[in-house]
Amino acid sequence: MKKTILFILMLVITSSVTAQNYLTNSEINSQWREKTITVKNGGQAPHVVALLHAFHQALPTWVVSQVLKQADHPAQGTRVDGTASIFDAEDDYRILIDRKNGYVDLESETDISQMAACVWRKDNGHRIFAVTLFEQHDPIQNLLCWYDYDPATETMKPERSPLDDFKPSYDKYEFITWTLPMKGTDFQIHEYYNVLSYPITHIYKWDRKQFKADISQINRFEYFPSVGSTHYAMLRPGEWTHYALVDLTGEGNPVFLLAKLENGKVLERIMLAQFKGEICQIAESSADFGAICVYSLPPKGNNKYVAVQYRDQPGGYWYTILTGCYVQFTVSDLPNFSKASDEDTRVVSVEEGYGAPGETTDILNQIGEDIYIGDKITWHPFKVIDEELP
């Protein structure tokens, strides 16, 4: 009986030690920039698995251990042309190891830890090695570790990555992710905002010396050309040249602007916001339609409201009432063409909103203080793409 209890106790202690050997993202984040890692028998051209082994020896994690187990002892029938891959149906994850293209990963649609790693070759014989770690239940969920491998010393030294120098389009973004290249050499940073269905993707091109920022990309998406519209418009390639994010209420939820710029001059632009889970155009300006104007409104409760006004070609005014980047309701102030001779005659209507107490035509008579948004707009060049997101 004593032997049995002792054996069980040893198992518990062993399991506890094994679990403690694996580091969390928070623990790795506090250490990796201070560690130079030796790559045993690294030589002149170590492949991605050799560098990953060295990383794991210095900073062990459960997810990397699973990838290395597959790399060193691939399951029967999973090695093809230097690539070892496996799908674990029970735990619902996939491991991919591609030595030829310098890439490995463990991906899953569940909440288990995930990772990816890749290698870029430099003209001077060095290599850039990157590891990204995702841990659902750790305070630091996404972590990127970035190294320069020196074949002369067979060591990996921590280096700054494009992510370290990245400046988001707007300070209060929802979250940022990144993608290591499974094929090719582009490093990508993805920027997410509540107002958009797709991320803004920033591309960094590799020239075998360093990464250089290329034009940003946004996946084409559908939007309603106005609040209450029954048909979609499509963001098309070449239609717009620049984007901007502007926080109208100061509460950290920006609206999204698209513009066509020529020689630094804005020729036309539209403003997009969220209404009932859909992206809607709430204003536009051009040579024909005039400027987009924004006015502050008296706050209701804890929320700040603004009215976005623009004039259409026939001469009607349209007001969209916003909280952050969310449309509450719209008010139209249109000329009455049946009584065109009477300049004071107009037609006022309120579009369906969320039933808020402020849903009233009185907004036309108490529009509030003008907000000048010109100095808040920073335009960023971009292009529309049709590709699926990774």
Salt bridges, closest charged atoms under 4 A:
ASP72 OD2 - HIS53 NE2 2.94
ASP98 OD2 - LYS183 NZ 3.48
ASP105 OD1 - ARG94 NH2 2.45
GLU107 OE1 - ARG94 NH2 3.85
ASP111 OD2 - HIS137 NE2 3.24
ASP123 OD1 - ARG208 NE 2.69
ASP123 OD2 - LYS209 NZ 3.47
ASP148 OD1 - LYS122 NZ 3.44
ASP148 OD2 - HIS126 ND1 2.72
ASP150 OD1 - HIS126 NE2 3.44
ASP164 OD1 - ARG33 NH2 2.99
ASP165 OD1 - ARG160 NH2 2.59
ASP186 OD2 - LYS205 NZ 2.95
GLU191 OE1 - HIS202 NE2 2.65
ASP207 OD2 - LYS212 NZ 3.68
GLU239 OE2 - ARG236 NH2 3.52
ASP333 OD2 - ARG346 NH1 3.34
GLU352 OE2 - LYS276 NZ 3.13
ASP386 OD1 - ARG220 NH1 3.20
